[in-house]
Amino acid sequence: MPETKNTVEIERIQTGVRMEKRLIKVLKAVAELKDMSLGDLLEGIVLHAFEGKSAFSAQTLKEIDQFKKIYGLTLRAADSHHLKERR
Protein backbone atom coordinates (compact mmCIF):
# COMPACT_ATOMS: atom_id res chain seq x y z
CA MET A 1 0.00 0.00 0.00
CA PRO A 2 1.57 3.30 -1.05
CA GLU A 3 2.12 5.89 1.63
CA THR A 4 0.22 9.17 1.51
CA LYS A 5 1.31 12.48 3.03
CA ASN A 6 -0.99 11.71 6.01
CA THR A 7 0.56 8.30 6.71
CA VAL A 8 2.49 7.98 9.95
CA GLU A 9 4.97 5.11 10.12
CA ILE A 10 4.88 3.23 13.42
CA GLU A 11 6.26 0.06 14.99
CA ARG A 12 3.79 -2.33 16.59
CA ILE A 13 4.56 -4.94 19.22
CA GLN A 14 2.63 -7.98 20.41
CA THR A 15 1.22 -7.66 23.92
CA GLY A 16 -0.44 -10.04 26.33
CA VAL A 17 -3.12 -7.82 27.84
CA ARG A 18 -5.86 -9.39 29.98
CA MET A 19 -9.28 -7.74 29.91
CA GLU A 20 -12.79 -8.51 31.10
CA LYS A 21 -14.39 -11.18 28.89
CA ARG A 22 -17.63 -9.36 28.00
CA LEU A 23 -15.73 -6.15 27.30
CA ILE A 24 -13.56 -7.98 24.78
CA LYS A 25 -16.65 -9.46 23.10
CA VAL A 26 -18.13 -5.98 22.67
CA LEU A 27 -14.83 -4.58 21.39
CA LYS A 28 -14.48 -7.41 18.87
CA ALA A 29 -18.05 -6.82 17.68
CA VAL A 30 -17.35 -3.10 17.20
CA ALA A 31 -14.12 -3.86 15.34
CA GLU A 32 -15.99 -6.28 13.07
CA LEU A 33 -18.75 -3.71 12.49
CA LYS A 34 -16.13 -1.14 11.47
CA ASP A 35 -14.17 -3.69 9.39
CA MET A 36 -10.97 -3.17 11.36
CA SER A 37 -8.73 -5.20 13.61
CA LEU A 38 -9.16 -5.20 17.37
CA GLY A 39 -5.69 -3.67 17.69
CA ASP A 40 -6.55 -0.80 15.32
CA LEU A 41 -9.77 -0.15 17.25
CA LEU A 42 -7.94 -0.08 20.60
CA GLU A 43 -5.25 2.25 19.22
CA GLY A 44 -7.94 4.65 18.03
CA ILE A 45 -9.82 4.55 21.34
CA VAL A 46 -6.65 5.23 23.34
CA LEU A 47 -5.41 8.03 21.07
CA HIS A 48 -8.81 9.74 21.32
CA ALA A 49 -8.88 9.26 25.11
CA PHE A 50 -5.39 10.78 25.46
CA GLU A 51 -6.80 13.96 23.86
CA GLY A 52 -10.00 13.90 25.93
CA LYS A 53 -12.14 13.08 22.87
CA SER A 54 -14.76 10.45 22.22
CA ALA A 55 -13.65 7.81 19.75
CA PHE A 56 -17.22 7.06 18.65
CA SER A 57 -20.01 8.82 16.81
CA ALA A 58 -23.52 8.95 18.27
CA GLN A 59 -24.57 6.14 15.90
CA THR A 60 -21.66 3.91 16.92
CA LEU A 61 -22.48 4.51 20.60
CA LYS A 62 -26.03 3.26 19.91
CA GLU A 63 -24.58 0.15 18.26
CA ILE A 64 -22.25 -0.36 21.22
CA ASP A 65 -25.25 -0.21 23.57
CA GLN A 66 -26.85 -3.01 21.57
CA PHE A 67 -23.67 -5.12 21.74
CA LYS A 68 -23.48 -4.50 25.50
CA LYS A 69 -27.02 -5.86 25.88
CA ILE A 70 -26.26 -8.88 23.69
CA TYR A 71 -23.12 -9.77 25.68
CA GLY A 72 -24.46 -8.79 29.12
CA LEU A 73 -21.88 -6.06 29.70
CA THR A 74 -23.13 -3.88 32.55
CA LEU A 75 -19.79 -2.39 33.63
CA ARG A 76 -19.51 1.40 33.56
CA ALA A 77 -16.53 3.75 33.62
CA ALA A 78 -17.07 4.28 37.36
CA ASP A 79 -16.45 0.55 37.88
CA SER A 80 -12.95 0.69 36.38
CA HIS A 81 -11.12 1.19 39.68
CA HIS A 82 -13.20 -1.37 41.56
CA LEU A 83 -12.75 -4.50 39.46
CA LYS A 84 -11.51 -7.66 41.11
CA GLU A 85 -10.72 -10.79 39.13
CA ARG A 86 -12.66 -13.92 40.02
CA ARG A 87 -10.42 -16.75 41.29
Buried (B, 14 or more C-beta within 10 A) or exposed (E): EEEEEEEEEEEEEEEEEEEBEBEBBBBBBBBEEBEEEEEEBBBBBEEEEEEEEEBBEEEBEEBBEEBBEEBEBEBEEEEEEEEEEEE
